[in-house]
Amino acid sequence: MQRYVIHPGHPSQPLQAARFEPAALGERQVAVAIKAVSLNYRDLLAARNTYFAPIPEGRVPCSDGAGEVVAVGNQVSHLKVGDRVATLFFPHWQSGRAEACSIAGALGAESDGALTERFVSNESGLIKLPDGVSYQAAATLPCAGLTAWHALFEAGQLKPGQTVLLLGTGGVSIFALQFAKAAGARVIITSSDDAKLARAKQLGADHGINYRSHPEWQDEVRRLTGGQGVDVVVEVGGPGTLERSLACVRTSGRIAYIGVLTGLSGQANPVMLIPTLASIDGIFVGSRAMFAGMLEAMVAHRIEPVIDRVFPFAEAPAALAHLESGKHFGKIVVQVGD
């Protein structure tokens, strides 16, 4: 069978196809014929070997996949052959507060990921899909979708009528736009591209700010909110944008801190939190219980993930290059099986 592996020592071709022989299943393991995979910025960092921790040679990338169960071990109790499933970014984080052990083994970095024709996991690392969710849609959810859900509703405690600030139009931000509007919130979104801002408004964004036209975009956010600031910032930029996000959050507001798009170093003064009584919550995807809640809401509100482009399995390196270009709006998907 075919899969892709990471070769960090080959920067010109970090993602390479490889053949493999499927191993026998353990008693509690499940084999999944992967149908679709989606890419995240994290996958680009892993391929470049600039992720938080070194990526071992030969690691199978990508945390986000969906497919059909084709075999189960004899102690598997909750899944059966023919079930439609998605991967969990953290196979061991089932519910409740995250502990060190529950966020170990993240797919695509600490353990092999989903960019493969056959994926094997303990059943605890998979979640069953509702009938109305396609494989391509489901493949966009384990990282970007769940991160946006966690940021808005678990950490951000978003309520109807509140205002959200979203940075950029990548996967997390577009999911957050869809979720926030379904929840009755007001959305301000930024981009360097007016065409992308127009598309965001078609999805329901109330205001768009071009941060090239408005380099001091935090002032524009304050203006749009009557000087009050926003209730929740979904901060995907990282150190390079955090200082401006701090200037955008209202009294007792929350910043959901997610991203490293601007790099891993920068300056922001946390003393700015004191006079506003605001808080910063680190967001690292989420648990199975959060995933289940997200799926329920998506079905109830008929939310369809925004997919920028679908690449065939043979063109996975081109899909990664498209991600690196930054030209996408929403999610990039790799079609693996029929």
C-alpha positions as a Markdown table, in Angstrom:
| # | Residue | x | y | z |
|---|---|---|---|---|
| 1 | Met | 0.0 | 0.0 | 0.0 |
| 2 | Gln | 1.0 | 3.7 | -0.3 |
| 3 | Arg | 1.6 | 6.4 | 2.2 |
| 4 | Tyr | 3.6 | 9.6 | 2.5 |
| 5 | Val | 6.5 | 10.1 | 4.9 |
| 6 | Ile | 8.5 | 13.1 | 6.0 |
| 7 | His | 12.2 | 13.4 | 5.2 |
| 8 | Pro | 13.2 | 16.6 | 7.2 |
| 9 | Gly | 16.8 | 16.3 | 5.8 |
| 10 | His | 15.5 | 16.8 | 2.2 |
| 11 | Pro | 14.1 | 20.4 | 2.3 |
| 12 | Ser | 13.4 | 20.4 | -1.5 |
| 13 | Gln | 11.3 | 17.2 | -1.2 |
| 14 | Pro | 10.3 | 16.8 | 2.4 |
| 15 | Leu | 7.2 | 14.8 | 1.6 |
| 16 | Gln | 7.9 | 11.5 | -0.3 |
| 17 | Ala | 5.7 | 8.6 | -1.3 |
| 18 | Ala | 6.6 | 5.2 | 0.2 |
| 19 | Arg | 5.2 | 1.6 | -0.1 |
| 20 | Phe | 4.4 | -0.4 | 3.1 |
| 21 | Glu | 2.9 | -3.7 | 4.1 |
| 22 | Pro | 0.0 | -3.4 | 6.6 |
| 23 | Ala | 0.8 | -4.9 | 10.0 |
| 24 | Ala | -1.4 | -7.3 | 11.9 |
| 25 | Leu | -4.0 | -5.6 | 14.1 |
| 26 | Gly | -3.7 | -5.6 | 17.9 |
| 27 | Glu | -6.7 | -6.6 | 20.0 |
| 28 | Arg | -8.1 | -3.1 | 20.4 |
| 29 | Gln | -6.9 | -1.7 | 17.1 |
| 30 | Val | -9.0 | -0.6 | 14.1 |
| 31 | Ala | -7.9 | -0.4 | 10.5 |
| 32 | Val | -9.3 | 2.5 | 8.4 |
| 33 | Ala | -9.3 | 2.9 | 4.6 |
| 34 | Ile | -8.6 | 6.6 | 4.5 |
| 35 | Lys | -10.8 | 8.4 | 2.0 |
| 36 | Ala | -9.7 | 12.0 | 2.6 |
| 37 | Val | -7.1 | 14.0 | 4.5 |
| 38 | Ser | -6.9 | 17.8 | 5.1 |
| 39 | Leu | -3.7 | 19.9 | 5.6 |
| 40 | Asn | -2.9 | 22.2 | 8.4 |
| 41 | Tyr | -0.2 | 24.8 | 8.8 |
| 42 | Arg | 1.3 | 22.4 | 11.4 |
| 43 | Asp | 1.9 | 19.9 | 8.6 |
| 44 | Leu | 4.0 | 22.5 | 6.8 |
| 45 | Leu | 6.0 | 23.1 | 10.0 |
| 46 | Ala | 6.5 | 19.3 | 10.4 |
| 47 | Ala | 7.7 | 18.9 | 6.8 |
| 48 | Arg | 10.2 | 21.8 | 7.3 |
| 49 | Asn | 11.3 | 20.4 | 10.6 |
| 50 | Thr | 10.4 | 23.7 | 12.3 |
| 51 | Tyr | 7.7 | 22.2 | 14.6 |
| 52 | Phe | 7.9 | 22.5 | 18.4 |
| 53 | Ala | 9.8 | 19.2 | 18.6 |
| 54 | Pro | 11.9 | 17.4 | 16.0 |
| 55 | Ile | 10.0 | 15.2 | 13.6 |
| 56 | Pro | 11.6 | 11.7 | 13.2 |
| 57 | Glu | 12.7 | 10.6 | 9.7 |
| 58 | Gly | 9.9 | 8.6 | 8.1 |
| 59 | Arg | 7.0 | 9.9 | 10.1 |
| 60 | Val | 3.7 | 9.7 | 8.3 |
| 61 | Pro | 2.3 | 13.3 | 8.4 |
| 62 | Cys | -1.2 | 14.9 | 8.8 |
| 63 | Ser | -3.5 | 14.6 | 11.9 |
| 64 | Asp | -6.7 | 15.0 | 10.0 |
| 65 | Gly | -8.3 | 12.1 | 8.1 |
| 66 | Ala | -11.6 | 10.3 | 7.5 |
| 67 | Gly | -12.4 | 7.0 | 6.1 |
| 68 | Glu | -14.2 | 3.6 | 6.4 |
| 69 | Val | -13.4 | 0.9 | 9.0 |
| 70 | Val | -12.2 | -2.2 | 7.2 |
| 71 | Ala | -11.0 | -4.4 | 10.0 |
| 72 | Val | -11.2 | -4.5 | 13.8 |
| 73 | Gly | -9.3 | -6.3 | 16.6 |
| 74 | Asn | -11.1 | -8.9 | 18.7 |
| 75 | Gln | -11.4 | -6.6 | 21.7 |
| 76 | Val | -12.9 | -3.6 | 19.8 |
| 77 | Ser | -16.3 | -2.9 | 21.2 |
| 78 | His | -17.6 | 0.5 | 19.8 |
| 79 | Leu | -16.7 | 0.3 | 16.1 |
| 80 | Lys | -17.4 | -2.3 | 13.4 |
| 81 | Val | -16.4 | -2.9 | 9.8 |
| 82 | Gly | -18.2 | -0.4 | 7.5 |
| 83 | Asp | -18.4 | 2.4 | 10.1 |
| 84 | Arg | -17.5 | 5.9 | 8.9 |
| 85 | Val | -14.9 | 7.6 | 11.2 |
| 86 | Ala | -12.6 | 10.5 | 11.6 |
| 87 | Thr | -9.2 | 10.6 | 13.4 |
| 88 | Leu | -8.7 | 12.4 | 16.7 |
| 89 | Phe | -5.7 | 14.7 | 16.8 |
| 90 | Phe | -5.1 | 13.6 | 20.4 |
| 91 | Pro | -6.1 | 9.9 | 20.6 |
| 92 | His | -6.0 | 9.8 | 24.4 |
| 93 | Trp | -7.9 | 13.0 | 25.2 |
| 94 | Gln | -11.4 | 11.8 | 25.6 |
| 95 | Ser | -13.0 | 14.4 | 27.8 |
| 96 | Gly | -12.4 | 16.9 | 30.7 |
| 97 | Arg | -9.3 | 18.8 | 31.4 |
| 98 | Ala | -6.2 | 18.0 | 29.4 |
| 99 | Glu | -3.4 | 16.2 | 31.3 |
| 100 | Ala | 0.1 | 15.5 | 30.0 |
| 101 | Cys | -0.7 | 11.9 | 29.3 |
| 102 | Ser | -3.9 | 12.8 | 27.4 |
| 103 | Ile | -2.1 | 15.1 | 24.9 |
| 104 | Ala | 0.7 | 12.7 | 24.2 |
| 105 | Gly | 0.9 | 10.9 | 20.9 |
| 106 | Ala | -0.5 | 13.7 | 18.7 |
| 107 | Leu | -1.0 | 12.4 | 15.1 |
| 108 | Gly | 1.5 | 13.5 | 12.4 |
| 109 | Ala | 4.2 | 14.4 | 14.9 |
| 110 | Glu | 4.5 | 12.2 | 17.9 |
| 111 | Ser | 2.8 | 9.3 | 16.1 |
| 112 | Asp | 2.1 | 8.4 | 12.5 |
| 113 | Gly | -0.6 | 10.4 | 10.8 |
| 114 | Ala | -3.3 | 9.9 | 8.3 |
| 115 | Leu | -1.7 | 10.6 | 4.9 |
| 116 | Thr | -1.8 | 6.9 | 4.0 |
| 117 | Glu | -4.1 | 4.5 | 2.3 |
| 118 | Arg | -4.5 | 2.5 | 5.5 |
| 119 | Phe | -4.5 | 4.0 | 9.0 |
| 120 | Val | -4.4 | 2.0 | 12.2 |
| 121 | Ser | -5.4 | 3.3 | 15.6 |
| 122 | Asn | -6.8 | 2.1 | 18.9 |
| 123 | Glu | -10.6 | 2.6 | 18.7 |
| 124 | Ser | -10.2 | 5.5 | 21.3 |
| 125 | Gly | -8.4 | 7.5 | 18.6 |
| 126 | Leu | -11.4 | 7.5 | 16.2 |
| 127 | Ile | -14.8 | 9.1 | 16.3 |
| 128 | Lys | -17.9 | 7.9 | 14.4 |
| 129 | Leu | -19.4 | 10.3 | 11.8 |
| 130 | Pro | -23.0 | 11.3 | 11.4 |
| 131 | Asp | -24.5 | 10.1 | 8.1 |
| 132 | Gly | -24.8 | 13.6 | 6.7 |
| 133 | Val | -21.1 | 14.4 | 7.0 |
| 134 | Ser | -19.0 | 13.5 | 3.9 |
| 135 | Tyr | -15.5 | 12.1 | 4.1 |
| 136 | Gln | -14.0 | 15.3 | 2.7 |
| 137 | Ala | -15.9 | 17.5 | 5.2 |
| 138 | Ala | -15.0 | 15.2 | 8.1 |
| 139 | Ala | -11.3 | 15.3 | 7.1 |
| 140 | Thr | -11.3 | 19.1 | 7.7 |
| 141 | Leu | -12.5 | 18.8 | 11.3 |
| 142 | Pro | -10.0 | 17.0 | 13.7 |
| 143 | Cys | -7.6 | 20.0 | 14.0 |
| 144 | Ala | -8.9 | 23.2 | 12.4 |
| 145 | Gly | -12.6 | 22.7 | 13.1 |
| 146 | Leu | -12.1 | 21.5 | 16.6 |
| 147 | Thr | -9.6 | 24.2 | 17.4 |
| 148 | Ala | -12.1 | 26.9 | 16.4 |
| 149 | Trp | -14.8 | 25.2 | 18.4 |
| 150 | His | -12.6 | 25.0 | 21.5 |
| 151 | Ala | -11.5 | 28.6 | 21.1 |
| 152 | Leu | -15.0 | 30.0 | 20.8 |
| 153 | Phe | -17.2 | 27.9 | 23.1 |
| 154 | Glu | -15.0 | 26.1 | 25.6 |
| 155 | Ala | -12.4 | 28.8 | 26.3 |
| 156 | Gly | -14.1 | 31.9 | 24.8 |
| 157 | Gln | -17.6 | 31.1 | 26.4 |
| 158 | Leu | -19.1 | 32.9 | 23.4 |
| 159 | Lys | -22.7 | 34.1 | 23.8 |
| 160 | Pro | -25.2 | 35.4 | 21.2 |
| 161 | Gly | -24.8 | 39.1 | 20.5 |
| 162 | Gln | -21.1 | 39.2 | 21.5 |
| 163 | Thr | -18.3 | 40.2 | 19.0 |
| 164 | Val | -15.5 | 38.0 | 17.8 |
| 165 | Leu | -12.3 | 39.1 | 16.0 |
| 166 | Leu | -10.7 | 36.6 | 13.6 |
| 167 | Leu | -7.3 | 36.9 | 12.1 |
| 168 | Gly | -6.9 | 35.8 | 8.5 |
| 169 | Thr | -9.0 | 33.4 | 6.3 |
| 170 | Gly | -7.3 | 30.1 | 6.9 |
| 171 | Gly | -9.0 | 27.0 | 8.1 |
| 172 | Val | -9.4 | 27.8 | 11.8 |
| 173 | Ser | -10.6 | 31.4 | 11.1 |
| 174 | Ile | -13.2 | 30.3 | 8.5 |
| 175 | Phe | -14.5 | 27.6 | 10.8 |
| 176 | Ala | -14.7 | 30.2 | 13.6 |
| 177 | Leu | -16.6 | 32.5 | 11.3 |
| 178 | Gln | -19.2 | 29.8 | 10.5 |
| 179 | Phe | -19.5 | 28.7 | 14.1 |
| 180 | Ala | -19.7 | 32.2 | 15.5 |
| 181 | Lys | -22.4 | 33.3 | 13.1 |
| 182 | Ala | -24.4 | 30.1 | 13.8 |
| 183 | Ala | -24.2 | 31.1 | 17.5 |
| 184 | Gly | -25.6 | 34.6 | 16.8 |
| 185 | Ala | -22.3 | 36.5 | 17.3 |
| 186 | Arg | -21.0 | 39.5 | 15.4 |
| 187 | Val | -17.7 | 38.8 | 13.5 |
| 188 | Ile | -14.9 | 41.1 | 12.5 |
| 189 | Ile | -12.2 | 39.4 | 10.3 |
| 190 | Thr | -8.9 | 40.5 | 8.9 |
| 191 | Ser | -7.0 | 39.7 | 5.7 |
| 192 | Ser | -4.5 | 41.3 | 3.3 |
| 193 | Asp | -6.7 | 40.4 | 0.4 |
| 194 | Asp | -9.9 | 42.3 | -0.4 |
| 195 | Ala | -11.3 | 39.4 | -2.4 |
| 196 | Lys | -10.9 | 37.1 | 0.6 |
| 197 | Leu | -12.7 | 39.6 | 2.8 |
| 198 | Ala | -15.5 | 39.8 | 0.3 |
| 199 | Arg | -15.8 | 36.0 | 0.4 |
| 200 | Ala | -15.8 | 36.1 | 4.2 |
| 201 | Lys | -18.7 | 38.6 | 4.1 |
| 202 | Gln | -20.6 | 36.2 | 1.9 |
| 203 | Leu | -20.2 | 33.7 | 4.7 |
| 204 | Gly | -21.7 | 36.2 | 7.2 |
| 205 | Ala | -18.8 | 38.3 | 8.4 |
| 206 | Asp | -20.1 | 41.7 | 9.6 |
| 207 | His | -16.9 | 43.6 | 9.0 |
| 208 | Gly | -13.6 | 43.0 | 7.1 |
| 209 | Ile | -10.3 | 44.8 | 7.7 |
| 210 | Asn | -7.5 | 44.7 | 5.2 |
| 211 | Tyr | -4.4 | 44.9 | 7.4 |
| 212 | Arg | -2.3 | 46.2 | 4.6 |
| 213 | Ser | -4.6 | 49.1 | 4.0 |
| 214 | His | -5.0 | 49.5 | 7.8 |
| 215 | Pro | -1.6 | 48.6 | 9.3 |
| 216 | Glu | -2.8 | 49.8 | 12.7 |
| 217 | Trp | -5.8 | 47.4 | 12.4 |
| 218 | Gln | -6.4 | 47.3 | 16.2 |
| 219 | Asp | -7.5 | 50.9 | 15.9 |
| 220 | Glu | -10.1 | 50.0 | 13.3 |
| 221 | Val | -11.3 | 47.2 | 15.5 |
| 222 | Arg | -11.8 | 49.7 | 18.3 |
| 223 | Arg | -13.6 | 52.0 | 16.0 |
| 224 | Leu | -16.0 | 49.3 | 14.8 |
| 225 | Thr | -16.8 | 48.4 | 18.4 |
| 226 | Gly | -17.4 | 51.9 | 19.6 |
| 227 | Gly | -14.2 | 51.9 | 21.5 |
| 228 | Gln | -15.2 | 48.8 | 23.6 |
| 229 | Gly | -13.2 | 46.1 | 21.9 |
| 230 | Val | -14.2 | 42.5 | 21.2 |
| 231 | Asp | -15.4 | 39.8 | 23.5 |
| 232 | Val | -13.2 | 37.0 | 22.0 |
| 233 | Val | -10.1 | 37.1 | 19.8 |
| 234 | Val | -9.2 | 34.0 | 17.9 |
| 235 | Glu | -5.5 | 34.6 | 17.8 |
| 236 | Val | -4.0 | 32.4 | 15.0 |
| 237 | Gly | -1.1 | 34.8 | 14.2 |
| 238 | Gly | 1.1 | 34.3 | 17.2 |
| 239 | Pro | 3.8 | 36.5 | 18.7 |
| 240 | Gly | 3.8 | 38.9 | 15.7 |
| 241 | Thr | 0.1 | 39.8 | 16.2 |
| 242 | Leu | -0.5 | 39.2 | 19.9 |
| 243 | Glu | 0.3 | 42.8 | 21.0 |
| 244 | Arg | -2.4 | 44.2 | 18.6 |
| 245 | Ser | -4.9 | 41.5 | 19.7 |
| 246 | Leu | -4.3 | 42.7 | 23.3 |
| 247 | Ala | -5.3 | 46.1 | 22.2 |
| 248 | Cys | -8.5 | 44.8 | 20.6 |
| 249 | Val | -9.9 | 42.8 | 23.5 |
| 250 | Arg | -12.6 | 44.4 | 25.7 |
| 251 | Thr | -12.8 | 44.5 | 29.5 |
| 252 | Ser | -13.1 | 40.9 | 30.8 |
| 253 | Gly | -12.7 | 39.6 | 27.2 |
| 254 | Arg | -10.8 | 36.5 | 26.2 |
| 255 | Ile | -8.0 | 35.8 | 23.7 |
| 256 | Ala | -7.9 | 32.3 | 22.5 |
| 257 | Tyr | -4.2 | 31.9 | 21.6 |
| 258 | Ile | -3.6 | 29.3 | 18.9 |
| 259 | Gly | -1.2 | 30.1 | 16.2 |
| 260 | Val | 2.4 | 30.5 | 15.1 |
| 261 | Leu | 1.8 | 31.9 | 11.6 |
| 262 | Thr | 4.0 | 34.9 | 12.4 |
| 263 | Gly | 6.8 | 32.7 | 13.9 |
| 264 | Leu | 7.8 | 31.6 | 17.4 |
| 265 | Ser | 9.3 | 34.8 | 18.7 |
| 266 | Gly | 8.0 | 38.3 | 19.3 |
| 267 | Gln | 7.2 | 40.8 | 21.9 |
| 268 | Ala | 3.9 | 41.5 | 23.7 |
| 269 | Asn | 3.5 | 43.0 | 27.2 |
| 270 | Pro | 1.1 | 40.9 | 29.3 |
| 271 | Val | 0.7 | 43.8 | 31.7 |
| 272 | Met | -2.0 | 45.0 | 29.2 |
| 273 | Leu | -4.2 | 42.3 | 30.6 |
| 274 | Ile | -4.4 | 43.9 | 34.1 |
| 275 | Pro | -6.4 | 47.0 | 33.4 |
| 276 | Thr | -8.9 | 45.1 | 31.2 |
| 277 | Leu | -9.1 | 42.0 | 33.4 |
| 278 | Ala | -8.8 | 40.1 | 30.1 |
| 279 | Ser | -7.4 | 36.6 | 29.9 |
| 280 | Ile | -5.3 | 34.5 | 27.4 |
| 281 | Asp | -6.1 | 30.9 | 27.0 |
| 282 | Gly | -3.7 | 28.6 | 25.2 |
| 283 | Ile | -5.7 | 26.4 | 22.7 |
| 284 | Phe | -4.3 | 23.1 | 21.5 |
| 285 | Val | -7.1 | 21.4 | 19.4 |
| 286 | Gly | -9.5 | 19.6 | 21.8 |
| 287 | Ser | -11.0 | 16.4 | 23.2 |
| 288 | Arg | -13.3 | 13.7 | 21.9 |
| 289 | Ala | -16.2 | 15.2 | 23.9 |
| 290 | Met | -15.6 | 18.6 | 22.3 |
| 291 | Phe | -15.5 | 16.9 | 18.9 |
| 292 | Ala | -18.9 | 15.2 | 19.5 |
| 293 | Gly | -20.4 | 18.6 | 20.5 |
| 294 | Met | -19.1 | 20.2 | 17.4 |
| 295 | Leu | -20.5 | 17.5 | 15.1 |
| 296 | Glu | -23.9 | 17.8 | 16.8 |
| 297 | Ala | -23.9 | 21.6 | 16.2 |
| 298 | Met | -22.7 | 21.3 | 12.6 |
| 299 | Val | -25.5 | 18.8 | 11.8 |
| 300 | Ala | -28.1 | 21.0 | 13.6 |
| 301 | His | -27.0 | 24.2 | 11.8 |
| 302 | Arg | -26.2 | 22.5 | 8.5 |
| 303 | Ile | -22.7 | 23.9 | 8.5 |
| 304 | Glu | -20.5 | 22.8 | 5.6 |
| 305 | Pro | -16.8 | 23.2 | 5.8 |
| 306 | Val | -15.3 | 25.6 | 3.3 |
| 307 | Ile | -12.9 | 23.6 | 1.1 |
| 308 | Asp | -10.5 | 25.7 | -1.1 |
| 309 | Arg | -9.2 | 22.9 | -3.3 |
| 310 | Val | -9.1 | 19.1 | -3.5 |
| 311 | Phe | -5.9 | 17.4 | -4.7 |
| 312 | Pro | -5.5 | 13.7 | -5.7 |
| 313 | Phe | -3.4 | 11.5 | -3.4 |
| 314 | Ala | -0.6 | 11.4 | -6.0 |
| 315 | Glu | -0.3 | 15.2 | -5.8 |
| 316 | Ala | 0.0 | 15.5 | -2.0 |
| 317 | Pro | 3.3 | 17.4 | -2.3 |
| 318 | Ala | 1.6 | 20.0 | -4.6 |
| 319 | Ala | -1.2 | 20.3 | -2.0 |
| 320 | Leu | 1.4 | 21.2 | 0.6 |
| 321 | Ala | 3.0 | 23.7 | -1.7 |
| 322 | His | -0.4 | 25.3 | -2.2 |
| 323 | Leu | -0.8 | 25.6 | 1.6 |
| 324 | Glu | 2.7 | 27.2 | 1.8 |
| 325 | Ser | 1.6 | 29.8 | -0.9 |
| 326 | Gly | -1.0 | 31.2 | 1.4 |
| 327 | Lys | -3.4 | 31.6 | -1.5 |
| 328 | His | -6.1 | 29.3 | -0.1 |
| 329 | Phe | -9.4 | 30.3 | 1.5 |
| 330 | Gly | -10.5 | 27.6 | 4.0 |
| 331 | Lys | -9.2 | 24.1 | 3.9 |
| 332 | Ile | -7.1 | 22.1 | 1.5 |
| 333 | Val | -8.0 | 18.4 | 1.0 |
| 334 | Val | -6.2 | 15.4 | -0.4 |
| 335 | Gln | -8.5 | 12.7 | -1.8 |
| 336 | Val | -7.0 | 9.4 | -0.9 |
| 337 | Gly | -9.5 | 6.7 | -1.8 |
| 338 | Asp | -12.8 | 6.5 | -3.7 |
